[in-house]
């Protein structure tokens, strides 16, 4: 069996992280690594108690840095396959084996769990639906392919993909549509599988507040533009 | 430019240069950041001593008054300075991030030992 790991960025998830870990443990024997993003609560303790390996960042650095920490750790420890999922319980552990199968059987380089490939799987508001439709359209025009859920953080990838994300010039505050475009331009095969995601139990979101939404769109469009004017989606930035 | 204006400008520029050199000497300002301030100080002295340069630049950029030229270049200098600091802050942010990640790896290994699959391979050896 290949070396598999599951990385879970978590910020103030003491209520959910234990159950998330136990659900995963029931489905797979992959190493579970929690990236505690400077939580103020007992997220790290709960995760350790549930049997996960915990990497605690000294202060809150944001979702993308927590993810990159996981990629770096997986690279450092020679994992072959990496799955990333949320620590709030939205992503169902039942889908985990299917993700691993897709990568290990060589069907693609990266698998994205989509909320929209099955009927009535997930309900979203009008504004979010319009934003997702816009990003789908951009991907269709730029990549010439269909991605139904470009903002899904439930993803599984092989080593050659996640090692790319360890480089700082691939670090984006919001790794969504921009990363899909960059990976496609680098020649990676991207597939989606239907996933029934739960509603966020606390109603928290990374995209709450007008400023954050505006900043999200600005970052996304700038990042897509940079990918389009760069060779093969690689911005060519050097490591700091 | 009147004589008193010249004297005031030269004293101000000299004070700036002295303060910058003092800060570098005391280790409160890195040489890396001192050059642009020293250049500003010397630039002011040059303009005061050769006022025709300022008049020439004013004609060159199409400004009416020399004071407009000074304001434009002062504004451009501040924009450049802000951009310079934005680049520096970005670089420092990346460095802090990398340090934080390395510390978190070391801390995790110190508290929890190596990751499970490595423990298994150690036992097999």
Interface residues (C-beta under 8 A of the other chain):
Chain A: X3 X31 X33 X48 X53 X54 X55 X56 X57 X58 X59 X61 X65 X68 X69 X72 X73 X76 X77 X168 X240
Chain B: X91 X94 X95 X97 X98 X100 X101 X103 X104 X105 X107 X108 X112 X115 X116 X117 X118
